[in-house]
């Protein structure tokens, strides 16, 4: 990534893509006028923001003509605010106050074993030693010189290395480096010695408590203390009281886990608990689910559903690329934050923090742990630039998407589907697919509620509500379906854009007046796979136990024979009903 500013003309180059602009420098604000529509507005504007932020600019203002449609629509839908405009174009602006951030893992060891742990995005099976104190101190000085003013100590559990952590704080102050400091901890190992040292820290400090639960039963089920201490929850509560008594800032983190802490009543209970305990902020995080971690798929619960569940109990205060910030009861900040990867690779240059392991390895990508870079303390800046190149290459590959397997897809207007059945089990098919270089791209588990009337018995026009397992609301889907027997495929046209329905009972009563009844309910678990030139999905219909393969193209004989597929010669729904 490169930015050139000279005599009122600017240029940004990222991943071989350039864009030019004119600018007016009124530091700490930069006014930018775009000279053309951008090829990749997200990547290019986010890169410009990052460069300006690194130069200590506090605000960017962008003038764009309405005829630059892609760029205009991006700014309109992004976290930019509208300043003014006319028939030709508009001026947008945003704050660039986010500080350069680094996360240092002091140890891989942890006294808990949370069942969903992804260990800071690194390889869980790799054995690593604790940090070398002298090398870590050298790195801290480099981070000071590079103006990293947001520092987080993580692990494992960083308080396993509590004595070293206190020594790092001493070293930093002795060397005039007092960034905003955060310790991410489960809170079990806090003691009065640590509290007293924190109270003397000369910079801003906060604890991020990984709580995940506010009742003893589910807490023990989620965090699984290694020493089996059945009083671990009570000990953490005492340490929270100790933090509040000493006036130290506390944020509580909760990974949303479907069925454990995701119900509307439980989420409100979390907020009441945090408010009572004096936390200034609660952060809800989405569970990270990748192809390697897809065993946790059923625990995923979307942030959007949690926000809808809270309704008028919270109100929006701020939006960024990474999180939404709300207020509960006039004082408690409530953050809803996706993993950086869930927002797509294109916004990673601005969102990502530098993650460094105890072995001085830098992982530029949170998901792909093979993309690691060994930090050279003699040239840290160059090591970080290598990481920028890794991210640029991933942006070229994934664009606004990423390797996570739970993601939104664009609304379709029409599509063609070929349907197949297999006598193999789902496990057998998955093993064959994996051995043949197909990669799991995304996954869904959902229920379809299908409505029919006397005029629509053959599924030519399909009205249904679809509810994902990780959402609390429903989506209305209306399809026109035509199975073309001569070509053995179904042509599907979408007549609506997936209107959200909150109350199914009222919706059912409304449709009943129109002569429609919900006479078919289907439960699905579907995995979508990608190959070099073939995409398809494998789904189990849980009502019948039948395995279906769906493809936008007719599957070739080689793959069909491999998976023991039988091509259906009628609509999928007819086959399901026939086998129920």
C-alpha angles and dihedrals in degrees: 000000000000134000126192122192117184134154096337095313122103137189132188122194120190127164092346093307118116134193130182130211141165119236144191113212115215096157127245083029126059119202112203129190114195115226096202144358111289124244092217109012096182096051096039099045093042089051090051090050091052093050093049092046090052088054089055097252111155102198139026124201119194126196113200133174116236090234088066085082103175094048093042092051092048092053091045093053098037134079091278118115124223114246101176142321150171138199092295103046151326141243118229129186142183141177120257097200098128108120126226104265137201132184118207119196108211097187140357090221121103133180089217131056105206104196095230098044115145094182098232091311093298131125107286092202096054115102113224135178127230120272121285103240097214095047091047090051090052089052092049090056090050090050089051091053091047090052099245099166100172114068127177126188112210138160146144080297108335093204089067080074092041097141092052090046091057089048090053090053090051091048093049093052092045087055097046095252113132108154123168099286128209130181114201106207144151086231098231097113099046114126138173093263090061092043092054092050092049091051088059095050109120097214134058114292138188140168120229105205116202097215107153092174141041098200128069098234099055092035091062090044092054104038100035102199111225093223091052092235104172089193094058093110092053091049091053090050090054090051090051088054089049091053092049092048089055096048097243118153115251132193120185120214124204123183105210109240117188111239095009108063106350106090116112091244092050094048090053088047089055091053093048090048093051092046091051092048094053099249113158093208143020119203121200113199131193116238111255108238119181132159088271092050099038090119084080093055094110091057093058117114122176124240090223090062092048090052091049090048092056093050113165093000088087133035129205118254105165143359128206132172089266109033148016117229119208136172126235121196093350097289116041113091112219117198125193107197131180121204107268088247093060089065092058135259093272094072094042095097090067101032106043124096121212107260115200124182126216087261091060093253118147118212108200091182118057094205107032100064092180089072095080129146126204109233114235107206089202091061110017094156092058091049090054091049089056086057090053089057091051090053093046090055091049089050089055089051102042105019110185090353132071141196094276112118099216108068143135119261127207118266110261126219096195141349144172123234133192114201127212136175126210131201090209122097120253090251092052092050093047092051091051092047093050092049090054097057099260114143127213105246104176143340138215136185113189148147123235119206106198122201125202140176132194092270095055112053101135102054094249087134114029125197116184146151115228122200122189116216090238097051133073095209135066132234122220113226125186118186136180106212129191121178108207106207095192090059098031094228138108120238111209128193120189111221097186135034100238104276112207116243118196101179115047095181093059090043091053092050091049093051092046089062087054092052098257125128132186098242100153129049120182129189119206140185110189134179121195118212132195128203133175092280106353131074126184142148131234117207139176117213100215093200093064103016089233121145117225130188117203124193135176088221134039108273115241121245094253095059092036091056092044092056095036092238128182115201112230116229096198138046115296092238092056090053092049094049090047090056099044 
